Amino acid sequence: MVMSGTYVAEVPLKGSAENHYKRWKSENHIFSDAIGHHIQGVAMHEGDWDSHGSIRWNITCDGKPEVFKEKREVDDETMTLTLRGLGGHAVEKYKVYDVIYQFIPKSKEGCVCKITLIWEKRNEDTPEPINYMKFVKSLVADMDDHVLKGQNGA
């Protein structure tokens, strides 16, 4: 049975790479308003919204409430955010749970978010985190409308 792996997906977005990156880097506190069906709460535990630090998320994955605590790393040059799992439901199942979001410009107004999920199970009975990959793809896609409203001044 496979104990570790990496999933990679690209999500096409209508909003600009810069606006998406800014939203994911600095504006996590509005996620519960923007995509409340996925994110019910966000709290900063150390650091600040614009830099390395840790955040606790209250999420709904597969219809179930979960908590995810992460340490984040930011790279402004490549518009990349790395979220390293520190605690919560996913980390109870996976020794390694890292999600990397990279926002790549494709046109003046559109972009692609390359999502990489790196994982390692704690035991053989744990399923692969396919549901978590679907969840993070859905987060990015659903945030696009909110980014567009801000981008277009609506």
Phi and psi in degrees as GROMACS dihedral restraints (atoms count N, CA, C in turn):
[ dihedral_restraints ]
;  ai    aj    ak    al  type     phi  dphi    fc
    3     4     5     6     1   -70.1    20    10
    4     5     6     7     1   129.9    20    10
    6     7     8     9     1  -105.2    20    10
    7     8     9    10     1   -14.7    20    10
    9    10    11    12     1  -152.2    20    10
   10    11    12    13     1   164.1    20    10
   12    13    14    15     1  -178.4    20    10
   13    14    15    16     1  -178.4    20    10
   15    16    17    18     1  -138.7    20    10
   16    17    18    19     1   129.0    20    10
   18    19    20    21     1  -107.2    20    10
   19    20    21    22     1   142.3    20    10
   21    22    23    24     1  -134.0    20    10
   22    23    24    25     1   134.5    20    10
   24    25    26    27     1  -144.4    20    10
   25    26    27    28     1   154.5    20    10
   27    28    29    30     1  -119.8    20    10
   28    29    30    31     1   131.1    20    10
   30    31    32    33     1  -113.8    20    10
   31    32    33    34     1   114.9    20    10
   33    34    35    36     1   -72.5    20    10
   34    35    36    37     1   138.1    20    10
   36    37    38    39     1  -130.9    20    10
   37    38    39    40     1   148.7    20    10
   39    40    41    42     1   -85.7    20    10
   40    41    42    43     1   -28.7    20    10
   42    43    44    45     1   -73.6    20    10
   43    44    45    46     1   161.6    20    10
   45    46    47    48     1   -71.9    20    10
   46    47    48    49     1   154.3    20    10
   48    49    50    51     1   -59.9    20    10
   49    50    51    52     1   -41.2    20    10
   51    52    53    54     1   -61.8    20    10
   52    53    54    55     1   -44.4    20    10
   54    55    56    57     1   -69.2    20    10
   55    56    57    58     1   -38.6    20    10
   57    58    59    60     1   -65.7    20    10
   58    59    60    61     1   -45.5    20    10
   60    61    62    63     1   -60.0    20    10
   61    62    63    64     1   -44.5    20    10
   63    64    65    66     1   -59.4    20    10
   64    65    66    67     1   -43.8    20    10
   66    67    68    69     1   -61.2    20    10
   67    68    69    70     1   -46.6    20    10
   69    70    71    72     1   -74.5    20    10
   70    71    72    73     1   -29.1    20    10
   72    73    74    75     1   -81.9    20    10
   73    74    75    76     1   -47.4    20    10
   75    76    77    78     1  -116.1    20    10
   76    77    78    79     1   -11.6    20    10
   78    79    80    81     1  -122.5    20    10
   79    80    81    82     1    32.8    20    10
   81    82    83    84     1   -61.1    20    10
   82    83    84    85     1   -26.8    20    10
   84    85    86    87     1   -63.6    20    10
   85    86    87    88     1   -17.3    20    10
   87    88    89    90     1   -97.3    20    10
   88    89    90    91     1    -0.3    20    10
   90    91    92    93     1   -59.1    20    10
   91    92    93    94     1   -38.6    20    10
   93    94    95    96     1   -65.9    20    10
   94    95    96    97     1   -28.5    20    10
   96    97    98    99     1   -79.2    20    10
   97    98    99   100     1   -39.5    20    10
   99   100   101   102     1   -75.4    20    10
  100   101   102   103     1   -44.0    20    10
  102   103   104   105     1  -136.0    20    10
  103   104   105   106     1    56.8    20    10
  105   106   107   108     1   -61.9    20    10
  106   107   108   109     1   -19.8    20    10
  108   109   110   111     1   -70.6    20    10
  109   110   111   112     1   -18.0    20    10
  111   112   113   114     1  -106.1    20    10
  112   113   114   115     1   -42.5    20    10
  114   115   116   117     1  -118.7    20    10
  115   116   117   118     1   118.9    20    10
  117   118   119   120     1   -99.1    20    10
  118   119   120   121     1   -17.9    20    10
  120   121   122   123     1  -169.3    20    10
  121   122   123   124     1   151.3    20    10
  123   124   125   126     1  -140.1    20    10
  124   125   126   127     1   132.7    20    10
  126   127   128   129     1  -136.4    20    10
  127   128   129   130     1   135.0    20    10
  129   130   131   132     1   -82.5    20    10
  130   131   132   133     1   130.6    20    10
  132   133   134   135     1  -104.7    20    10
  133   134   135   136     1   -32.9    20    10
  135   136   137   138     1  -157.0    20    10
  136   137   138   139     1   157.4    20    10
  138   139   140   141     1    81.7    20    10
  139   140   141   142     1  -155.5    20    10
  141   142   143   144     1  -141.9    20    10
  142   143   144   145     1   175.5    20    10
  144   145   146   147     1   -64.8    20    10
  145   146   147   148     1   -23.9    20    10
  147   148   149   150     1   -97.9    20    10
  148   149   150   151     1     0.7    20    10
  150   151   152   153     1  -141.0    20    10
  151   152   153   154     1  -169.5    20    10
  153   154   155   156     1   -61.9    20    10
  154   155   156   157     1   145.5    20    10
  156   157   158   159     1   168.2    20    10
  157   158   159   160     1  -168.2    20    10
  159   160   161   162     1  -126.8    20    10
  160   161   162   163     1   146.7    20    10
  162   163   164   165     1  -133.7    20    10
  163   164   165   166     1   144.4    20    10
  165   166   167   168     1  -110.7    20    10
  166   167   168   169     1   128.1    20    10
  168   169   170   171     1  -111.5    20    10
  169   170   171   172     1   140.4    20    10
  171   172   173   174     1  -106.7    20    10
  172   173   174   175     1   115.3    20    10
  174   175   176   177     1  -124.7    20    10
  175   176   177   178     1   169.6    20    10
  177   178   179   180     1  -124.1    20    10
  178   179   180   181     1   116.1    20    10
  180   181   182   183     1  -123.4    20    10
  181   182   183   184     1   126.7    20    10
  183   184   185   186     1    56.1    20    10
  184   185   186   187     1    34.7    20    10
  186   187   188   189     1    77.9    20    10
  187   188   189   190     1     3.7    20    10
  189   190   191   192     1  -113.7    20    10
  190   191   192   193     1   137.1    20    10
  192   193   194   195     1   -69.6    20    10
  193   194   195   196     1   137.2    20    10
  195   196   197   198     1  -141.2    20    10
  196   197   198   199     1   163.6    20    10
  198   199   200   201     1  -118.8    20    10
  199   200   201   202     1   142.0    20    10
  201   202   203   204     1  -137.3    20    10
  202   203   204   205     1   121.3    20    10
  204   205   206   207     1  -110.2    20    10
  205   206   207   208     1   132.5    20    10
  207   208   209   210     1  -135.4    20    10
  208   209   210   211     1   156.5    20    10
  210   211   212   213     1  -110.4    20    10
  211   212   213   214     1   130.3    20    10
  213   214   215   216     1  -107.7    20    10
  214   215   216   217     1   148.4    20    10
  216   217   218   219     1  -127.3    20    10
  217   218   219   220     1   138.7    20    10
  219   220   221   222     1  -121.2    20    10
  220   221   222   223     1   146.0    20    10
  222   223   224   225     1  -135.0    20    10
  223   224   225   226     1    97.7    20    10
  225   226   227   228     1   -64.0    20    10
  226   227   228   229     1   -33.0    20    10
  228   229   230   231     1   -62.3    20    10
  229   230   231   232     1   -41.8    20    10
  231   232   233   234     1  -103.0    20    10
  232   233   234   235     1     5.9    20    10
  234   235   236   237     1    49.7    20    10
  235   236   237   238     1    53.8    20    10
  237   238   239   240     1  -122.1    20    10
  238   239   240   241     1   135.1    20    10
  240   241   242   243     1  -118.2    20    10
  241   242   243   244     1   132.1    20    10
  243   244   245   246     1  -115.9    20    10
  244   245   246   247     1   124.2    20    10
  246   247   248   249     1  -110.1    20    10
  247   248   249   250     1   112.9    20    10
  249   250   251   252     1   -99.4    20    10
  250   251   252   253     1   120.6    20    10
  252   253   254   255     1   -64.2    20    10
  253   254   255   256     1   128.3    20    10
  255   256   257   258     1  -113.1    20    10
  256   257   258   259     1   -29.7    20    10
  258   259   260   261     1  -165.1    20    10
  259   260   261   262     1   171.9    20    10
  261   262   263   264     1   104.3    20    10
  262   263   264   265     1  -173.0    20    10
  264   265   266   267     1   -59.4    20    10
  265   266   267   268     1   -46.6    20    10
  267   268   269   270     1   -62.7    20    10
  268   269   270   271     1   -39.6    20    10
  270   271   272   273     1   -74.2    20    10
  271   272   273   274     1   -20.2    20    10
  273   274   275   276     1   -66.8    20    10
  274   275   276   277     1   -28.5    20    10
  276   277   278   279     1   -97.1    20    10
  277   278   279   280     1   -29.6    20    10
  279   280   281   282     1  -124.9    20    10
  280   281   282   283     1   129.0    20    10
  282   283   284   285     1   -65.9    20    10
  283   284   285   286     1   -38.6    20    10
  285   286   287   288     1  -120.2    20    10
  286   287   288   289     1   128.1    20    10
  288   289   290   291     1  -147.3    20    10
  289   290   291   292     1    92.4    20    10
  291   292   293   294     1  -118.1    20    10
  292   293   294   295     1   131.0    20    10
  294   295   296   297     1  -117.3    20    10
  295   296   297   298     1   127.3    20    10
  297   298   299   300     1  -116.4    20    10
  298   299   300   301     1   124.6    20    10
  300   301   302   303     1  -111.2    20    10
  301   302   303   304     1   124.0    20    10
  303   304   305   306     1  -124.7    20    10
  304   305   306   307     1   125.0    20    10
  306   307   308   309     1   -98.5    20    10
  307   308   309   310     1   116.4    20    10
  309   310   311   312     1  -114.4    20    10
  310   311   312   313     1   117.6    20    10
  312   313   314   315     1   -61.1    20    10
  313   314   315   316     1   138.1    20    10
  315   316   317   318     1  -121.2    20    10
  316   317   318   319     1   -23.7    20    10
  318   319   320   321     1  -156.2    20    10
  319   320   321   322     1  -178.6    20    10
  321   322   323   324     1   -59.8    20    10
  322   323   324   325     1   -34.5    20    10
  324   325   326   327     1  -113.0    20    10
  325   326   327   328     1   -19.3    20    10
  327   328   329   330     1  -111.7    20    10
  328   329   330   331     1   165.4    20    10
  330   331   332   333     1  -154.9    20    10
  331   332   333   334     1   178.2    20    10
  333   334   335   336     1  -125.8    20    10
  334   335   336   337     1   138.7    20    10
  336   337   338   339     1  -103.0    20    10
  337   338   339   340     1   114.9    20    10
  339   340   341   342     1   -88.4    20    10
  340   341   342   343     1   120.2    20    10
  342   343   344   345     1  -110.2    20    10
  343   344   345   346     1   128.5    20    10
  345   346   347   348     1  -122.3    20    10
  346   347   348   349     1   124.6    20    10
  348   349   350   351     1  -114.1    20    10
  349   350   351   352     1   115.8    20    10
  351   352   353   354     1  -106.3    20    10
  352   353   354   355     1   127.6    20    10
  354   355   356   357     1  -141.9    20    10
  355   356   357   358     1   154.9    20    10
  357   358   359   360     1  -145.4    20    10
  358   359   360   361     1   124.4    20    10
  360   361   362   363     1   -69.7    20    10
  361   362   363   364     1   151.9    20    10
  363   364   365   366     1   -81.9    20    10
  364   365   366   367     1   -31.0    20    10
  366   367   368   369     1  -149.7    20    10
  367   368   369   370     1   164.8    20    10
  369   370   371   372     1   -65.7    20    10
  370   371   372   373     1   -25.9    20    10
  372   373   374   375     1   -74.9    20    10
  373   374   375   376     1   -15.1    20    10
  375   376   377   378     1   -73.5    20    10
  376   377   378   379     1   132.2    20    10
  378   379   380   381     1   -72.2    20    10
  379   380   381   382     1   158.8    20    10
  381   382   383   384     1   -62.3    20    10
  382   383   384   385     1   149.8    20    10
  384   385   386   387     1   -81.8    20    10
  385   386   387   388     1    46.6    20    10
  387   388   389   390     1   -60.3    20    10
  388   389   390   391     1   -38.9    20    10
  390   391   392   393     1   -63.3    20    10
  391   392   393   394     1   -35.5    20    10
  393   394   395   396     1   -70.9    20    10
  394   395   396   397     1   -34.9    20    10
  396   397   398   399     1   -65.4    20    10
  397   398   399   400     1   -43.0    20    10
  399   400   401   402     1   -59.8    20    10
  400   401   402   403     1   -40.4    20    10
  402   403   404   405     1   -61.9    20    10
  403   404   405   406     1   -49.6    20    10
  405   406   407   408     1   -68.4    20    10
  406   407   408   409     1   -34.1    20    10
  408   409   410   411     1   -63.1    20    10
  409   410   411   412     1   -41.6    20    10
  411   412   413   414     1   -66.1    20    10
  412   413   414   415     1   -38.5    20    10
  414   415   416   417     1   -56.2    20    10
  415   416   417   418     1   -50.7    20    10
  417   418   419   420     1   -63.4    20    10
  418   419   420   421     1   -47.7    20    10
  420   421   422   423     1   -62.9    20    10
  421   422   423   424     1   -43.2    20    10
  423   424   425   426     1   -71.1    20    10
  424   425   426   427     1   -26.2    20    10
  426   427   428   429     1   -72.6    20    10
  427   428   429   430     1   -19.6    20    10
  429   430   431   432     1   -56.4    20    10
  430   431   432   433     1   -45.1    20    10
  432   433   434   435     1   -60.2    20    10
  433   434   435   436     1   -41.1    20    10
  435   436   437   438     1   -67.1    20    10
  436   437   438   439     1   -40.1    20    10
  438   439   440   441     1   -64.6    20    10
  439   440   441   442     1   -43.1    20    10
  441   442   443   444     1   -60.7    20    10
  442   443   444   445     1   -39.9    20    10
  444   445   446   447     1   -59.7    20    10
  445   446   447   448     1   -43.9    20    10
  447   448   449   450     1   -69.9    20    10
  448   449   450   451     1   -36.4    20    10
  450   451   452   453     1   -69.1    20    10
  451   452   453   454     1   -37.5    20    10
  453   454   455   456     1   -94.4    20    10
  454   455   456   457     1     2.7    20    10
  456   457   458   459     1    71.1    20    10
  457   458   459   460     1    20.7    20    10
